């Protein structure tokens, strides 16, 4: 086999770099999909799924797409309590945010701002006497202190 020219070697290096970048992007997307699958599986396996899919009045929450979205019409505090009610061992603010997003809580196009709101609101709720939410020391997890 004849030796490759410098131009061919450079072209191969460029192609290799492009493929590596494409691989990195696909791998990052795969990780996002795997996180979404874990969240969805958690919702499916939740014993309180029916409760989460119903409004307090017992009527299903209908979204604009015609499907039931558990948190779509809830206020933030109500949605936070609903998520924590489904996870008695507690969740970190990022995990709470992921569950809100998977339950179609409105993000208004910015998940990171919702994450900040969730974290701030959970902290505020631990300080309020009327909200039975507490933070587990050292773990960063929040839970309902009265179990529901």
QUIHUPE-V997927 format. One line per field, one symbol per residue. psi: psi as a letter, one per 40 degrees, with the letter a starting at -180 (. if undefined). A space follows every 10 residues. Layout:
psi: ???
//
This chain:
psi: hiiiiddddd dddddddddd dddddddddd dddddddddd ddddehefdd ddeiideehi hhideeihhd edeiiddddd dddddegdei iidddddddd ddefhhefeg dddddddddd ddddddehde hfhihhhdde iiihdee.
//
